[in-house]
Amino acid sequence: MNFIKNTIIFSVATLISRILGYIRDATVAYYFGANVLTDAFYVAWRLPNTLRQLIGEGSFNAAFIPIYSQQERQSIENAKLYASSLFSYYTLILSLITGLVILFAPYFVKIIAPGISKGEGFEVATELVRIVFPYLILIGWTSFFMALLNTRDKFFIPAVSPALLNLSFIFSSVFFVDRFGIYALAYGALIGGLLQFLVQMPQAFKEGLIFKPTLKPHPQIKTTLKRMVPAFAAFGVSQFSFVIDTIIASFLATGAITYLYYGNRIFQLPLGVFIIGLGNALLVSLSKHYSDGNLREFYTSIQTGIKFSIFISLPATAGMVFLGREIVDVLLVRGNFSPYDALITYYALVGYSVGFLGYALTRPFKSGYFAKGDTKTPLISTAFGVFGSIIFALLFTFAFNWGVFGLAFASSLGGFLNVAYLYFRSHFDIDIKDISISFLKNFIAVGFMVLSIEFIKFAIASKIVVVFLSIFISSAVYFVVNTLLKDENSIMFLNILKRKVKVRQ
């Protein structure tokens, strides 16, 4: 299917960016370690970065792409007028939010991290918020043109653009740390945000997607806002769970916020590489099918998306659980980041990773709802999941004393509650038996994959060799076993590879 091909393109580009992201994390950990200053930065970065995730990975695309696809089918010129009008109002809203946060920065810091609302950490966090928050406008523009390029099946450049942000962080950490200290990271964020926006402009110009801003309201602006508010709330409630984690973590031992950040960053690699790419590509495909009235392909695409999510989720979870400690050590243990810091980070990673399947399965379901113009159901499902995760977080952290693992594990349980609600409320034509058979095949393959990882860990002493060899060999084992079991996803990948080889020949 075309959306699977686009998912693969998106995934390759995102993988490049995420690899640089881990080099970035290793660099930051080396120069700054885990302390009150890094906690202050990650508190400050949490605000615009959370909004970035809302805008870039969820709500805006969910509201914009289905309407833009409909407008473009009617008239390309009308679609441009719609995009031009929306971009202008979009910029005004982002600017207003940025101005308010900068003006009331101390209050936002107190809300998001009440545990550090006094002393040096609070003062530094407040200053960092004021420096870094204009990043929201830059990434908002980036996300807008990413959505436009996605509607033209252009996924690589938009997906690889975050690599420039990571390079900017690395450069700032290495060359500006002596002069600016922790503030070097804030300046790096702003430079990276600008580069992310600029790198998309040549392709946008080539595709005829450059237009003049106008405040003349397009008739579809009202419809977009109606859909965007619940869509924004749906993804906002999801991101709110990470904010809750930060609030609770601020009451734990020093470094807890940093441990959660690094654990979540590693967890985000497979999520960002495959599942977010799947959601973006699937939304474009489903919107076109629904606009054309092709419900058969619409439901077939959702079914395929669910099975692909399972195909990716199970090995990703196993890899992070059984190889996670070695990955954390290789990435972060150097300079000011100690083995103890790595151990607690691994606990956070395990807590997040066990919920990977839940997070992943929400993508095809939500894409189906959004393509039909239903943004309310995903909002309710996400609120249901987050409410559950908050209850679990308070229980695990303060009653069971599970620390950062408890916070991460609570988020995972919230993801499963989220997808359960989406499934039971949906009327999608889904073949559960077919999905269950696919799940069983993938689960069997994961068993062989885990055995290969444990054998490599037993046979080899070097952690860096174990990590890279295990990733390569266990992935191959997983793919081969699934192919022998005649799993559809493995066969599909094999066919795509064969076609690529024939084209080159």
Phi, psi and omega per residue, in radians:
M1 nan 2.664 -3.065
N2 -1.128 -0.659 -3.103
F3 -1.202 -0.475 3.065
I4 -1.194 -0.722 3.082
K5 -1.063 -0.778 3.114
N6 -1.143 -0.617 3.086
T7 -1.085 -0.741 -3.141
I8 -1.125 -0.743 3.110
I9 -1.072 -0.820 3.106
F10 -1.039 -0.722 -3.077
S11 -1.154 -0.716 3.124
V12 -1.097 -0.783 3.136
A13 -1.125 -0.753 -3.135
T14 -1.164 -0.620 3.110
L15 -1.049 -0.718 3.107
I16 -1.048 -0.803 3.139
S17 -1.120 -0.750 -3.084
R18 -1.208 -0.590 3.073
I19 -1.069 -0.785 3.075
L20 -1.119 -0.540 3.104
G21 -1.103 -0.654 3.127
Y22 -1.318 -0.556 3.001
I23 -1.125 -0.686 3.074
R24 -1.045 -0.844 -3.126
D25 -1.083 -0.713 3.121
A26 -1.119 -0.677 3.128
T27 -1.153 -0.812 3.136
V28 -1.107 -0.747 3.132
A29 -1.093 -0.651 -3.135
Y30 -1.129 -0.795 -3.051
Y31 -1.454 -0.473 -3.004
F32 -2.086 -0.371 -3.138
G33 1.175 -2.560 3.106
A34 -2.326 1.859 -3.042
N35 -2.710 -2.955 -3.077
V36 -1.132 -0.548 3.137
L37 -1.278 -0.718 3.089
T38 -1.192 -0.640 3.044
D39 -1.031 -0.739 3.138
A40 -1.095 -0.742 3.140
F41 -1.138 -0.785 -3.094
Y42 -1.208 -0.443 2.984
V43 -1.157 -0.835 3.131
A44 -1.117 -0.719 -3.110
W45 -1.258 -0.448 -3.127
R46 -1.038 -0.668 -3.074
L47 -1.116 -1.084 3.135
P48 -1.194 -0.536 -3.126
N49 -1.217 -0.629 3.072
T50 -1.134 -0.768 3.100
L51 -1.143 -0.599 3.060
R52 -1.046 -0.762 -3.140
Q53 -1.144 -0.608 3.088
L54 -1.138 -0.822 -3.050
I55 -1.328 -0.836 -3.006
G56 -1.387 -0.470 -3.007
E57 -2.073 0.137 -3.062
G58 -2.719 -1.513 -2.852
S59 -1.104 -0.764 -3.083
F60 -1.131 -0.860 3.108
N61 -1.030 -0.719 -3.096
A62 -1.061 -0.665 -3.128
A63 -1.508 -0.650 -2.991
F64 -1.406 -0.854 -2.982
I65 -1.072 -0.818 3.120
P66 -1.041 -0.713 -3.128
I67 -1.231 -0.747 3.123
Y68 -1.083 -0.693 3.111
S69 -1.076 -0.710 3.105
Q70 -1.153 -0.774 -3.127
Q71 -1.113 -0.699 -3.117
E72 -1.186 -0.538 3.076
R73 -1.192 -0.517 3.117
Q74 -1.406 -0.802 -3.105
S75 -2.913 2.218 3.124
I76 -1.115 -0.671 3.133
E77 -1.125 -0.713 3.123
N78 -1.149 -0.644 3.103
A79 -1.109 -0.659 3.107
K80 -1.160 -0.721 3.114
L81 -1.099 -0.702 3.115
Y82 -1.102 -0.821 -3.128
A83 -1.117 -0.704 -3.140
S84 -1.098 -0.801 3.137
S85 -1.140 -0.781 -3.117
L86 -1.116 -0.717 -3.132
F87 -1.037 -0.702 -3.108
S88 -1.136 -0.829 3.140
Y89 -1.217 -0.602 3.094
Y90 -1.052 -0.776 3.124
T91 -1.126 -0.719 3.124
L92 -1.079 -0.743 -3.137
I93 -1.140 -0.782 3.129
L94 -1.099 -0.674 3.129
S95 -1.150 -0.702 3.124
L96 -1.107 -0.789 3.117
I97 -1.055 -0.776 -3.126
T98 -1.071 -0.785 3.137
G99 -1.086 -0.740 3.138
L100 -1.126 -0.745 -3.128
V101 -1.157 -0.720 3.123
I102 -1.113 -0.721 -3.112
L103 -1.160 -0.706 -3.071
F104 -1.934 0.569 -3.083
A105 -0.919 -0.766 -3.117
P106 -1.030 -0.648 -3.113
Y107 -1.223 -0.640 3.112
F108 -1.171 -0.654 3.099
V109 -1.130 -0.728 3.126
K110 -1.108 -0.595 -3.137
I111 -1.280 -0.794 -3.008
I112 -1.412 -0.438 -3.132
A113 -2.548 1.211 -3.102
P114 -1.073 -0.395 -3.121
G115 -1.224 -0.293 3.102
I116 -2.070 0.545 -3.063
S117 -1.387 0.250 3.084
K118 -2.427 2.764 2.998
G119 1.363 -2.829 -3.042
E120 -1.071 -0.744 -3.110
G121 -1.009 -0.719 -3.121
F122 -1.174 -0.792 -3.122
E123 -1.099 -0.775 -3.137
V124 -1.145 -0.757 3.141
A125 -1.060 -0.719 3.129
T126 -1.099 -0.792 3.117
E127 -1.113 -0.705 -3.133
L128 -1.147 -0.675 3.093
V129 -1.015 -0.794 -3.103
R130 -1.155 -0.562 3.124
I131 -1.327 -0.777 -2.912
V132 -1.547 -0.314 -2.950
F133 -1.183 -0.494 3.051
P134 -1.003 -0.254 3.023
Y135 -0.937 -0.516 -3.114
L136 -1.038 -0.724 3.139
I137 -1.140 -0.781 -3.122
L138 -1.092 -0.781 -3.109
I139 -1.297 -0.445 3.039
G140 -1.126 -0.771 3.063
W141 -1.097 -0.719 3.111
T142 -1.028 -0.793 -3.102
S143 -1.160 -0.623 3.132
F144 -1.077 -0.861 -3.118
F145 -1.300 -0.463 3.012
M146 -1.057 -0.790 3.130
A147 -1.087 -0.747 3.109
L148 -1.074 -0.801 3.139
L149 -1.149 -0.610 3.094
N150 -1.075 -0.632 3.130
T151 -1.158 -0.329 3.063
R152 -1.714 0.271 -3.113
D153 1.061 0.583 3.050
K154 -1.848 1.863 -3.022
F155 -2.047 -0.412 -2.970
F156 -1.209 -0.970 -3.092
I157 -1.068 -0.815 3.093
P158 -1.036 -0.665 -3.087
A159 -1.317 -0.507 -3.099
V160 -1.529 -0.217 -3.083
S161 -1.022 -0.583 3.082
P162 -1.049 -0.298 3.081
A163 -1.026 -0.582 3.140
L164 -1.195 -0.602 3.051
L165 -1.105 -0.770 -3.141
N166 -1.123 -0.719 3.090
L167 -1.092 -0.661 3.132
S168 -1.150 -0.708 3.074
F169 -1.083 -0.774 -3.132
I170 -1.074 -0.844 -3.127
F171 -1.059 -0.774 -3.115
S172 -1.153 -0.686 3.139
S173 -1.125 -0.710 -3.067
V174 -1.332 -0.763 -2.963
F175 -1.778 -0.351 -3.087
F176 -1.886 -0.119 -3.020
V177 -1.086 -0.683 -3.111
D178 -1.173 -0.564 -3.092
R179 -1.524 -0.717 -3.008
F180 -1.964 -0.165 -3.105
G181 1.079 -2.401 -3.091
I182 -1.112 -0.382 -3.137
Y183 -1.208 -0.307 3.089
A184 -1.034 -0.601 3.131
L185 -1.163 -0.653 3.125
A186 -1.154 -0.755 3.101
Y187 -1.134 -0.655 3.095
G188 -1.085 -0.650 3.126
A189 -1.101 -0.748 -3.128
L190 -1.154 -0.781 3.124
I191 -1.089 -0.770 3.138
G192 -1.108 -0.684 3.111
G193 -1.070 -0.728 3.109
L194 -1.124 -0.755 3.139
L195 -1.119 -0.669 3.107
Q196 -1.035 -0.721 3.135
F197 -1.193 -0.828 -3.037
L198 -1.151 -0.569 -3.057
V199 -1.183 -0.388 -3.140
Q200 -1.481 -0.290 -3.001
M201 -1.103 -0.729 3.118
P202 -1.020 -0.757 3.136
Q203 -1.220 -0.658 3.094
A204 -1.088 -0.703 3.099
F205 -1.130 -0.751 3.128
K206 -1.072 -0.629 -3.125
E207 -1.493 0.042 3.134
G208 1.262 0.569 -3.063
L209 -1.874 0.276 3.053
I210 -1.666 2.333 -3.066
F211 -2.555 2.914 3.131
K212 -1.547 2.277 3.093
P213 -1.089 2.543 3.108
T214 -2.594 2.509 3.098
L215 -1.642 0.086 3.074
K216 -1.240 2.039 -3.047
P217 -1.225 2.252 3.052
H218 -1.426 2.564 -3.123
P219 -0.953 -0.510 -3.090
Q220 -1.492 -0.065 3.122
I221 -1.069 -0.751 -3.130
K222 -1.071 -0.759 3.117
T223 -1.116 -0.702 3.137
T224 -1.077 -0.789 -3.134
L225 -1.126 -0.666 3.112
K226 -1.067 -0.674 3.137
R227 -1.406 -0.570 -3.045
M228 -1.249 -0.619 -3.098
V229 -1.054 -0.921 3.081
P230 -1.196 -0.562 3.101
A231 -1.162 -0.756 3.100
F232 -1.090 -0.722 3.122
A233 -1.143 -0.665 -3.132
A234 -1.074 -0.870 3.121
F235 -1.293 -0.488 3.116
G236 -1.168 -0.726 3.108
V237 -1.096 -0.664 3.115
S238 -1.103 -0.818 3.128
Q239 -1.207 -0.432 3.126
F240 -1.049 -0.530 3.129
S241 -1.108 -0.636 3.092
F242 -1.211 -0.597 3.076
V243 -1.134 -0.733 3.094
I244 -1.055 -0.722 3.079
D245 -0.991 -0.752 -3.128
T246 -1.135 -0.734 3.134
I247 -1.062 -0.857 -3.121
I248 -1.159 -0.724 -3.122
A249 -1.103 -0.484 -3.139
S250 -1.144 -0.305 3.103
F251 -1.606 -0.127 -3.141
L252 -1.550 -2.935 -3.105
A253 -1.103 2.683 3.080
T254 -0.958 2.328 -3.122
G255 1.746 -0.211 -3.070
A256 -1.057 -0.713 3.117
I257 -1.084 -0.726 3.137
T258 -1.162 -0.710 3.114
Y259 -1.073 -0.780 3.115
L260 -1.091 -0.712 3.137
Y261 -1.054 -0.867 -3.105
Y262 -1.179 -0.692 3.092
G263 -1.063 -0.752 3.127
N264 -1.194 -0.599 3.122
R265 -1.085 -0.758 3.118
I266 -1.178 -0.724 3.087
F267 -1.041 -0.589 -3.078
Q268 -1.268 -0.238 -3.118
L269 -1.043 -1.089 3.130
P270 -1.159 -0.555 3.121
L271 -1.118 -0.816 -3.131
G272 -1.270 -0.664 -3.089
V273 -1.174 -0.759 -3.028
F274 -1.910 -0.902 -2.915
I275 -1.318 -0.747 3.089
I276 -1.152 -0.668 3.054
G277 -1.075 -0.718 3.091
L278 -1.065 -0.785 -3.130
G279 -1.057 -0.786 -3.137
N280 -1.138 -0.829 -3.118
A281 -1.175 -0.691 -3.117
L282 -1.181 -0.656 3.125
L283 -1.076 -0.754 3.105
V284 -1.064 -0.827 -3.113
S285 -1.128 -0.815 -3.116
L286 -1.142 -0.650 3.122
S287 -1.094 -0.711 3.110
K288 -1.175 -0.753 3.126
H289 -1.089 -0.741 -3.098
Y290 -1.225 -0.668 3.091
S291 -1.113 -0.597 3.120
D292 -1.420 -0.154 -3.101
G293 1.325 0.330 -3.112
N294 -1.603 1.363 -3.054
L295 -1.219 -0.487 3.124
R296 -1.086 -0.850 3.107
E297 -1.196 -0.558 3.112
F298 -1.026 -0.900 -3.109
Y299 -1.277 -0.583 3.087
T300 -1.102 -0.682 3.132
S301 -1.165 -0.681 3.095
I302 -1.112 -0.771 3.118
Q303 -1.021 -0.811 3.130
T304 -1.119 -0.682 3.118
G305 -1.099 -0.681 3.113
I306 -1.128 -0.814 -3.121
K307 -1.162 -0.622 3.098
F308 -1.165 -0.658 3.105
S309 -1.068 -0.746 3.109
I310 -1.151 -0.752 -3.129
F311 -0.996 -0.649 -3.140
I312 -1.498 -0.656 -2.988
S313 -1.179 -0.796 -3.036
L314 -1.074 -0.863 3.114
P315 -1.199 -0.550 3.117
A316 -1.115 -0.765 3.109
T317 -1.082 -0.838 -3.136
A318 -1.069 -0.716 -3.139
G319 -1.096 -0.744 -3.113
M320 -1.254 -0.558 3.141
V321 -1.329 -0.843 -3.022
F322 -1.540 -0.297 -3.138
L323 -2.117 -0.006 -3.013
G324 -1.049 -0.722 -3.116
R325 -1.083 -0.758 3.130
E326 -1.138 -0.669 3.127
I327 -1.105 -0.815 3.128
V328 -1.060 -0.784 -3.137
D329 -1.051 -0.816 -3.103
V330 -1.136 -0.699 -3.075
L331 -1.319 -0.687 -2.865
L332 -2.077 -0.461 -3.011
V333 -1.339 1.662 3.051
R334 -3.007 2.820 3.117
G335 1.030 -2.161 -3.074
N336 -1.548 0.034 -3.125
F337 -1.749 1.969 -2.977
S338 -1.556 2.886 3.043
P339 -1.009 -0.599 3.091
Y340 -1.132 -0.736 3.077
D341 -1.017 -0.709 -3.136
A342 -1.137 -0.684 -3.132
L343 -1.100 -0.797 -3.132
I344 -1.190 -0.632 3.068
T345 -1.078 -0.700 3.105
Y346 -1.096 -0.694 3.100
Y347 -1.045 -0.727 3.103
A348 -1.118 -0.719 3.137
L349 -1.069 -0.777 3.117
V350 -1.077 -0.745 3.127
G351 -1.031 -0.739 3.112
Y352 -1.256 -0.721 -2.970
S353 -1.185 -0.538 -3.126
V354 -1.165 -0.261 3.101
G355 -1.763 0.215 -3.069
F356 -1.019 -0.743 -3.114
L357 -1.063 -0.733 3.124
G358 -1.085 -0.821 3.095
Y359 -1.027 -0.781 -3.054
A360 -1.127 -0.748 -3.068
L361 -1.211 -0.344 3.093
T362 -1.181 -0.467 -3.045
R363 -1.108 -0.940 3.134
P364 -1.119 -0.639 3.118
F365 -1.135 -0.847 -3.126
K366 -1.136 -0.661 3.101
S367 -1.059 -0.675 3.093
G368 -1.109 -0.796 3.106
Y369 -1.100 -0.810 -3.089
F370 -1.125 -0.678 -3.137
A371 -1.086 -0.516 3.114
K372 -1.510 -0.029 3.140
G373 1.519 0.146 -3.138
D374 -1.668 1.795 3.109
T375 -1.823 -0.125 -3.097
K376 -1.363 -0.728 -3.124
T377 -1.067 -0.803 3.060
P378 -1.052 -0.577 3.100
L379 -1.097 -0.846 -3.116
I380 -1.117 -0.736 -3.117
S381 -1.110 -0.725 -3.128
T382 -1.191 -0.710 3.097
A383 -1.074 -0.705 3.113
F384 -1.075 -0.785 3.139
G385 -1.145 -0.743 -3.112
V386 -1.214 -0.691 3.095
F387 -1.026 -0.749 3.093
G388 -1.111 -0.716 -3.113
S389 -1.164 -0.590 3.104
I390 -1.150 -0.770 3.106
I391 -1.048 -0.812 3.129
F392 -1.116 -0.680 -3.116
A393 -1.085 -0.803 3.129
L394 -1.108 -0.702 -3.130
L395 -1.162 -0.879 -3.068
F396 -1.182 -0.617 -3.047
T397 -1.395 -0.855 -3.005
F398 -1.690 -0.527 3.126
A399 -1.535 -0.800 -3.106
F400 -1.613 -0.257 3.141
N401 1.035 0.785 -3.127
W402 -1.546 -0.045 3.063
G403 1.074 -2.471 -3.063
V404 -1.143 -0.526 3.076
F405 -1.083 -0.743 -3.141
G406 -1.073 -0.709 3.113
L407 -1.110 -0.801 -3.126
A408 -1.178 -0.717 -3.141
F409 -1.138 -0.639 3.092
A410 -1.080 -0.699 3.083
S411 -1.088 -0.684 3.125
S412 -1.089 -0.780 3.119
L413 -1.105 -0.616 3.067
G414 -1.079 -0.637 3.098
G415 -1.103 -0.689 3.113
F416 -1.201 -0.648 3.072
L417 -1.109 -0.668 3.134
N418 -1.045 -0.926 -3.081
V419 -1.221 -0.536 3.089
A420 -1.087 -0.743 3.118
Y421 -1.125 -0.781 -3.137
L422 -1.024 -0.733 -3.104
Y423 -1.175 -0.857 -3.059
F424 -1.240 -0.343 3.093
R425 -1.604 -0.218 -3.044
S426 -1.412 2.715 3.025
H427 -2.087 0.458 3.138
F428 -1.251 2.534 3.127
D429 -1.417 1.555 -3.051
I430 -2.012 2.342 3.127
D431 -1.621 1.672 -3.082
I432 -1.109 -0.645 -3.136
K433 -1.087 -0.771 3.132
D434 -1.095 -0.729 3.127
I435 -1.154 -0.700 -3.136
S436 -1.123 -0.711 3.105
I437 -1.103 -0.754 3.117
S438 -1.100 -0.716 3.115
F439 -1.064 -0.776 -3.116
L440 -1.092 -0.763 3.103
K441 -1.045 -0.816 3.138
N442 -1.105 -0.669 -3.131
F443 -1.147 -0.728 3.092
I444 -1.081 -0.755 3.135
A445 -1.110 -0.638 3.103
V446 -1.098 -0.639 3.102
G447 -1.018 -0.797 3.091
F448 -1.163 -0.628 3.119
M449 -1.080 -0.777 3.140
V450 -1.120 -0.700 3.095
L451 -1.043 -0.708 3.140
S452 -1.155 -0.673 3.111
I453 -1.113 -0.811 -3.106
E454 -1.144 -0.623 3.108
F455 -1.132 -0.747 -3.139
I456 -1.140 -0.721 3.119
K457 -1.105 -0.620 3.123
F458 -1.264 -0.626 -3.002
A459 -1.530 -0.403 -3.011
I460 -2.139 2.394 -3.085
A461 -1.566 -0.623 -3.075
S462 -1.209 2.123 -3.099
K463 -1.150 -0.700 -3.112
I464 -1.148 -0.642 3.079
V465 -1.194 -0.721 3.119
V466 -1.019 -0.799 -3.096
V467 -1.080 -0.959 -3.053
F468 -1.211 -0.680 3.131
L469 -1.203 -0.697 -3.134
S470 -1.144 -0.753 3.126
I471 -1.046 -0.795 -3.102
F472 -1.187 -0.903 -3.045
I473 -1.239 -0.767 -3.113
S474 -1.142 -0.623 3.079
S475 -1.122 -0.741 3.115
A476 -1.114 -0.740 3.114
V477 -1.068 -0.794 3.137
Y478 -1.040 -0.788 -3.115
F479 -1.170 -0.767 -3.110
V480 -1.120 -0.799 -3.140
V481 -1.096 -0.739 3.094
N482 -1.114 -0.642 3.106
T483 -1.150 -0.733 3.094
L484 -1.113 -0.557 3.104
L485 -1.458 0.003 3.128
K486 1.058 0.747 3.047
D487 -1.260 2.394 -3.037
E488 -1.079 -0.683 -3.095
N489 -1.158 -0.725 3.114
S490 -1.125 -0.753 3.123
I491 -1.105 -0.690 3.124
M492 -1.098 -0.800 3.092
F493 -1.054 -0.707 3.133
L494 -1.096 -0.724 3.130
N495 -1.162 -0.704 3.095
I496 -1.089 -0.731 3.125
L497 -1.109 -0.740 3.122
K498 -1.079 -0.704 3.136
R499 -1.154 -0.669 3.114
K500 -1.110 -0.706 -3.138
V501 -1.144 -0.745 3.129
K502 -1.111 -0.678 3.137
V503 -1.117 -0.701 -3.135
R504 -1.216 -0.575 3.126
Q505 -1.276 nan nan
